[in-house]
């Protein structure tokens, strides 16, 4: 579940807990929000827009009425209503890359109970109101409920518009339209002409997962990485079909196996380039990541007990992704990189997904070795697995 928080200032308590338990979130300040939603090439997507107003009202556990009154003046009910109207009145072309209209996503307004009397909210407002009592988990549960309702209505509409909608293993999946012409249809939630997904590849897209769906995918992934003979190709295929396993904490797009030619005709092919889908985030190279996949069976540490170091497989993987960094930093490759990625990427973050988590007695050794190689994050398959398991609640 991906959501956008907006307001005057980010509430890291809400956003961090959402990322930990439910999926990616992004904070976009109120003023540039509408422009971001209208940008056709932004790649931005979400399943709810949450206008959060409660987090500035508390200081050391007590309601700060004086500060809150100033905040209410800044982010008044008039401004909130205007923002809701602006979103609801967006043109149909203001849609996500899968054709979902921004004007139809759930808008959820969180107001602290302490100041609920300061907001005279008309009943006609086209948004869900949550009067928060300070229970963040309860507020997030109610957000999830609204998203679940939205997803079901979206699926019903796509089914009526001629798309192949299936439910299997706890997952709602949407396939191609029955005919190419049906991709040009429009409903309340969906605008076909804005749908940029490939129409001829026959792929299905997972729209919703209940706990059974998450459990099913977790079991498939766990069985895959437990196979003694699993190949890097098998792992690559799984992540291409389930990119959300790689994109849990941020709004990113997983670009598989981008071909990077250099001026000598050599070709580098990283397994994934993780690209920020928010245009503003793409401007900073440090928000991008180059990720290479290695075998789950690879050993992370090797050597005698008194001199444990990264294994040769880890060192080779680190060297490989550093070669990608050198490719991006080479000014002779900038034009080709810009054409491929839409950004002159020079200094992306680097990561290697390799091996399994070692015994607890070696965790500190692993962290020490990671500190020796700060340019490349070494991530284990167990960490990816655990993040998905944490989504089941």
Buried (B, 14 or more C-beta within 10 A) or exposed (E): BBBBBBBBBBBEEBBBBBBEBBBBBBBBEBEEBBEBBBBEEBBBBBBBBBBBBBBBBBEEEEBBEEEBEEBBEEBEBEBBBEBBEBBBEBEBEBBBBBBBBBBBBBBBBBBBBBBBEBBEBEEEBEBBBBBBEBEBEEBBEBBBEBBBEBBEBBBEBBEEBBBBBEEEBBBBBBBBBEEEEBBEBBBEBBBBEBBBEEEEEEBBEBBBBBEEBBBBBBEEBBEBBEEEEBEEEBBBEBBBBBBBBBBBBBBBBBBBEBEBBBEEEEEBEBBBBBBBBBBBBBEEBEBBBBBBBBBBBBBBBBEEEEEBBBBEBBBBBBEBBBEBBEBBEEEEBBEBBEEBBEBBBBEBBBBBBBBBBBEEEBEEBBEEBBEEBEEBBBBBBBEBBEBBEEBEE
